[in-house]
Amino acid sequence: MFGSATLDERGVRPGTMAAGQVHLGGAREDLAVDGVTVTLMTVVSGVEVDVLRCDVSAGFTLAAGRSRAIPFGQPLPWETPFTHFAGEHLPAVSVRLRTTVTVAGKPVDVGVTPVTVHPTGGQWLVLDTLRRRGWTFPRCEVRQGTVPGVRQTDPFLQWFECEGPDAGGPLRLTFVANPVGVDVLIAGGDHDERFAVRHDAEVLEALEARATVLSA
């Protein structure tokens, strides 16, 4: 038996609906399926963890030699790490969908599909503003951790190592997204900045000013 989950869109964003289909087939005889689930996974500090679980279907019979497509839709958590920025893949960031079929009470993983996740509007604004001022982001990871005083659901953080003109050394840029916007933390050396940017905001003068200060 084989199975895989595919999304209708090639790329998704945190907070949006991830709609797609689970494709099953390859049974050699009629198979009584108890249920089908799709699990969103990411890698945190080198360990793959489950972020979201979606029950796709209850019991049904998969006929021998036949295939079946089951639609599903689930909003992505706002704190889902994004895997791409400006058309480039972030090598150390991974998001995947695991398809699990339960037969006779036993869950069996039948397929894993990589997912392309783009940044929210607020995350894009921050990175794009710094990039246009000559900053680079040589490293990005997802690590365990929380930020005191910040609305946070999942116990992990996505952060970038940043290098900029005359910055005096690398800085760490951390994102925590929520339904309104994204909390941004920049730390390193003498810099310790914390601010918020709305997802639907235009490039703000305040953000431009902070980029200028960090480059000073």
Secondary structure per residue as TSV (DSSP state, phi and psi in degrees):
chain	resnum	aa	ss	phi	psi
A	1	M	-	360.0	141.7
A	2	F	E	-127.3	163.0
A	3	G	E	-165.1	152.2
A	4	S	E	-158.6	154.4
A	5	A	E	-111.7	128.9
A	6	T	E	-123.5	145.2
A	7	L	E	-95.0	150.1
A	8	D	S	-68.4	-31.8
A	9	E	S	-105.4	146.5
A	10	R	S	-70.0	-27.5
A	11	G	E	-139.6	145.7
A	12	V	E	-126.8	169.4
A	13	R	-	-127.7	149.0
A	14	P	T	-55.0	141.5
A	15	G	T	86.8	-8.8
A	16	T	S	-100.5	166.7
A	17	M	E	-77.5	125.7
A	18	A	E	-96.9	102.1
A	19	A	E	-107.8	142.5
A	20	G	E	-171.1	-158.8
A	21	Q	E	-140.1	145.9
A	22	V	E	-99.3	127.9
A	23	H	E	-108.2	123.4
A	24	L	E	-122.6	149.5
A	25	G	E	179.5	-175.7
A	26	G	-	86.1	8.2
A	27	A	-	-72.3	133.1
A	28	R	S	-81.3	-17.9
A	29	E	S	-146.7	165.3
A	30	D	-	-53.8	132.5
A	31	L	E	-124.3	122.7
A	32	A	E	-84.3	108.3
A	33	V	E	-94.6	125.9
A	34	D	E	-75.6	-36.9
A	35	G	E	-179.2	162.8
A	36	V	E	-130.1	133.7
A	37	T	E	-129.7	153.2
A	38	V	E	-122.3	130.7
A	39	T	E	-119.7	128.9
A	40	L	E	-85.7	128.3
A	41	M	E	-125.5	152.0
A	42	T	E	-142.5	167.5
A	43	V	E	-102.0	121.0
A	44	V	E	-118.7	118.0
A	45	S	T	52.2	40.1
A	46	G	T	83.7	0.9
A	47	V	E	-120.3	132.2
A	48	E	E	-78.2	128.0
A	49	V	E	-127.1	153.9
A	50	D	E	-84.2	132.7
A	51	V	E	-105.1	-37.9
A	52	L	E	-151.8	139.5
A	53	R	E	-122.0	131.0
A	54	C	E	-124.5	120.2
A	55	D	E	-78.8	113.7
A	56	V	E	-87.2	-39.3
A	57	S	E	-154.0	149.0
A	58	A	-	-87.7	-161.7
A	59	G	-	-65.8	145.9
A	60	F	E	-164.7	171.0
A	61	T	E	-108.4	125.6
A	62	L	E	-95.3	112.3
A	63	A	-	-68.8	146.3
A	64	A	T	-57.3	132.4
A	65	G	T	74.5	1.4
A	66	R	-	-105.4	159.6
A	67	S	-	-114.9	162.5
A	68	R	E	-147.1	136.6
A	69	A	E	-113.7	126.7
A	70	I	E	-119.4	117.2
A	71	P	E	-73.3	152.5
A	72	F	E	-149.6	160.5
A	73	G	E	-154.9	133.5
A	74	Q	E	-152.6	131.1
A	75	P	E	-66.1	135.9
A	76	L	-	-75.5	137.2
A	77	P	-	-57.7	146.5
A	78	W	T	-62.2	-28.4
A	79	E	T	-90.8	10.7
A	80	T	-	-58.2	127.0
A	81	P	-	-62.8	143.4
A	82	F	-	-93.8	142.4
A	83	T	-	-101.4	-13.6
A	84	H	E	-134.7	148.5
A	85	F	E	-145.1	130.0
A	86	A	T	54.1	39.0
A	87	G	T	81.2	0.4
A	88	E	E	-110.0	140.0
A	89	H	E	-78.5	137.7
A	90	L	-	-88.2	104.9
A	91	P	T	-55.9	-35.2
A	92	A	T	-89.5	2.7
A	93	V	-	-110.8	126.6
A	94	S	-	-133.1	131.8
A	95	V	E	-130.2	130.5
A	96	R	E	-140.2	158.1
A	97	L	E	-109.1	125.9
A	98	R	E	-106.6	127.8
A	99	T	E	-98.5	127.2
A	100	T	E	-124.0	129.9
A	101	V	E	-113.2	129.9
A	102	T	E	-102.8	122.3
A	103	V	E	-128.0	128.3
A	104	A	T	53.0	38.8
A	105	G	T	78.6	1.2
A	106	K	E	-110.2	117.2
A	107	P	E	-76.7	134.8
A	108	V	E	-129.1	125.6
A	109	D	E	-77.4	122.6
A	110	V	E	-114.2	-5.1
A	111	G	E	-178.4	149.1
A	112	V	E	-131.9	132.5
A	113	T	E	-126.4	127.8
A	114	P	E	-69.1	150.0
A	115	V	-	-123.8	134.4
A	116	T	E	-92.5	119.3
A	117	V	E	-117.2	125.2
A	118	H	-	-95.9	158.1
A	119	P	-	-69.2	157.8
A	120	T	-	-68.2	170.8
A	121	G	H	-59.1	-42.1
A	122	G	H	-65.9	-42.5
A	123	Q	H	-63.6	-41.5
A	124	W	H	-61.9	-43.7
A	125	L	H	-59.0	-43.4
A	126	V	H	-65.3	-51.0
A	127	L	H	-65.3	-40.3
A	128	D	H	-68.6	-37.1
A	129	T	H	-63.4	-45.8
A	130	L	H	-66.7	-39.9
A	131	R	H	-61.0	-42.0
A	132	R	H	-67.6	-18.2
A	133	R	T	-95.9	12.5
A	134	G	T	96.1	7.8
A	135	W	-	-80.4	149.5
A	136	T	E	-124.3	160.9
A	137	F	E	-128.8	80.3
A	138	P	E	-70.2	-14.2
A	139	R	E	-150.5	140.3
A	140	C	E	-143.9	135.6
A	141	E	E	-143.8	165.0
A	142	V	E	-114.7	122.5
A	143	R	E	-129.5	157.4
A	144	Q	E	-64.4	144.5
A	145	G	-	154.1	160.4
A	146	T	-	-134.9	161.9
A	147	V	-	-118.4	115.9
A	148	P	T	-57.7	136.8
A	149	G	T	82.1	2.8
A	150	V	S	-114.3	134.7
A	151	R	-	-64.2	117.7
A	152	Q	-	-147.4	131.6
A	153	T	S	-99.3	-43.7
A	154	D	S	-100.7	143.4
A	155	P	S	-83.6	44.5
A	156	F	E	-145.3	161.8
A	157	L	E	-134.9	143.5
A	158	Q	E	-101.0	125.2
A	159	W	E	-133.8	153.8
A	160	F	E	-118.7	140.3
A	161	E	E	-86.7	127.4
A	162	C	E	-118.4	140.8
A	163	E	E	-129.0	129.7
A	164	G	-	-134.9	167.9
A	165	P	T	-60.5	122.8
A	166	D	T	57.3	31.2
A	167	A	-	-80.6	-13.3
A	168	G	S	77.2	20.0
A	169	G	S	132.0	165.7
A	170	P	-	-68.8	148.4
A	171	L	E	-118.6	161.2
A	172	R	E	-112.1	126.1
A	173	L	E	-110.7	122.2
A	174	T	E	-120.9	138.0
A	175	F	E	-114.6	140.8
A	176	V	E	-135.9	106.8
A	177	A	E	-88.8	153.7
A	178	N	-	-146.6	176.8
A	179	P	S	-60.5	-23.6
A	180	V	S	-91.6	-43.8
A	181	G	E	-167.7	-147.1
A	182	V	E	-137.8	131.6
A	183	D	E	-83.3	133.2
A	184	V	E	-121.1	130.4
A	185	L	E	-122.7	129.2
A	186	I	E	-123.2	122.2
A	187	A	E	-139.4	150.7
A	188	G	E	142.8	136.0
A	189	G	T	61.8	-128.9
A	190	D	T	-91.9	4.3
A	191	H	E	-97.4	134.0
A	192	D	E	-150.2	88.7
A	193	E	E	-111.3	141.0
A	194	R	E	-140.8	126.6
A	195	F	E	-155.6	172.2
A	196	A	E	-125.2	145.7
A	197	V	E	-131.4	129.8
A	198	R	E	-71.8	148.5
A	199	H	T	-63.8	-32.9
A	200	D	T	-98.7	12.1
A	201	A	-	-77.3	154.0
A	202	E	-	-83.4	173.0
A	203	V	-	-64.0	114.2
A	204	L	-	-85.0	147.0
A	205	E	H	-61.3	-35.0
A	206	A	H	-62.8	-39.6
A	207	L	H	-67.8	-40.6
A	208	E	H	-60.6	-41.1
A	209	A	H	-64.9	-40.0
A	210	R	H	-64.4	-39.5
A	211	A	H	-62.6	-35.9
A	212	T	H	-67.1	-41.8
A	213	V	H	-63.2	-42.4
A	214	L	H	-66.2	-26.5
A	215	S	H	-85.9	-8.9
A	216	A	-	-77.4	360.0
